[in-house]
């Protein structure tokens, strides 16, 4: 199947049954809606505050609204999910299985530290990219998430942990750039309505032809993270089957154009798989590939899943890889994932309770 066919097949938004859920609408849009319902315009501000500040789940529960009107609009959906399952790892990372209005299940992860609360959000039910080391891709693809279903994940974690979310990473289930329209809409609402700074938001992609430049046109102040995982085309195709539609040199060229358009540095995610992509020769190859533009390499020691036989590299092997990148003046950090014991770490997400 051609890359154009992939784009046409996968980047489709599942229609939302009318009326559209209210979550994701701006203050002017909510005001227009309440006025269309025969209510005074000031109720738009009230509705906005109850949705985004108080996290209300039903219009019936908005006590400042007249009882008669609450009863009349009781069936209008705000667009909130239900927590289907919740597990907590020893490091206090929380994994949520959220049940959507159509019964589908997605995963969201809350990652609290002393100074911040990060939410790892999903953008699709399942994932079509089928990366060999990732549990999500093993389950196949069902549909894209609507903007309100993305925003809801952040509000759910914020409500459950009773802490303000400071950072968001689009690294959960799915390929965000195959759902660009809804991802961008969610980012803008999370920024403008929920109050999370765009510079605290990261969008991750494995790279879809043309889609990085499409994202660049929106001029967001988010961090773009490109999942590379190999510095040559042959190995990358083995790890990421969809990479056969996108030569590595073309991907890197598009990344360079993204930096030129946005002025934002790109992060390259690189999962270290013992004996596969973690030797010093491959580190030098990676450094050569990334020479000459604003980048940062984020090394992620592999997190084991039941569906694959890859192994986590040794600490000494990780350090040797880092040293080579440093020698070539490549900015690099090592990310040791949180939530391993709850299957909530990078690459482990799967929409099952097991």
C-alpha positions, 0 to 999 in steps of 0.5 A: 500500500502506498504512503498516500493510501495509508494517509487517506485510509487512516487519517479519518475522524470518526463522526460524533453523534449530534449534538457534538459533545461540549468538551473542546468548545471555546468560551465563544462557542459555548456562549453561542450554544447556550444562547441557541438554547434560549438562555442568557449569554452569561451562562456561557461563562458559567458553563465554561467554568464548570467544564474546564475548572470544575470538571463537571460530567453532566449538565444536570450537575451544574447547580447554577443552572435552572432546574427546568433547563437542566432537565431539558438538556440532560441528554446533551453530552459533555464528553467525559469518559468513565474509568474502567480500570486503574492501577498504581505502580510502586513509583506512583505512576497511575495507569487508567483504562478509560471507557469511551461513549462507544464502549471502546477502551483506551489507556492514559497514564498519570506520572506524578513527581514532586514538582510536576504532573505529566499525562501520557495521552492516547490519540487513537484506539489502538495503533496502525503502525505495528512497531515490533517492540510496542504492545499497542501496535500488536493490538491493531487499529480501530479508530481515531480519537475525537478532540474531546476524547483527548482533552478528557484524558487530561481532565480525568487524571487531574481530577483523580490525582487532585493536582494540576497537570503541568505537562502532556506527552502525546505518547500513548496509544496511536500515531498522533500525526494520523489524527492531526486535526483532532490533535491540534484542536486538543492542543489548542483547547488544553492550552487556552481552556485548561491552561497548560502551556504549549511548551509543556506539551510533546507530540510524538510521531514515527514519521508519516510522509508530509505530516511533520510539515503539515504540523509545522504550518500550525506554528505550535510551540510544542516539542516534536519528538520523532521516534527514530530507533535506528540510524539506517533504513534496513534496521528501521524497517525491521523495527517499524514496518511502516518505515518502508513507505518513508526513506530515512533520508526523506524523514530527516529532510522533513525534520530539518524543514520543520526546524526551519519553519518553527524555530523549534528543536526536534527530539529524536526518540531512540529505544535501545534494544540490546544486541539490535541497535545499541552498539557504539558503531550504531551510535556513531551512525546516529550522530552522523545522521543528525549532524547540522541542525537543532536536535536532542536525542532521548535514549529509552532503555527498552521496556519489556512486553510479553509479545516480543523477545527483545532485551534491555541493554546493560548500564555499561552499554547505555553509557557507551552509546551516550559517550559516542554521541557526546563525542560527536557533540550530539545533545543526549539524555537517557529516559528511564521510564516510569510505571514499569510494574503497571505496564504503563511505561513507554511501549507497554500500553495495551487496552486490556486489564490483564 
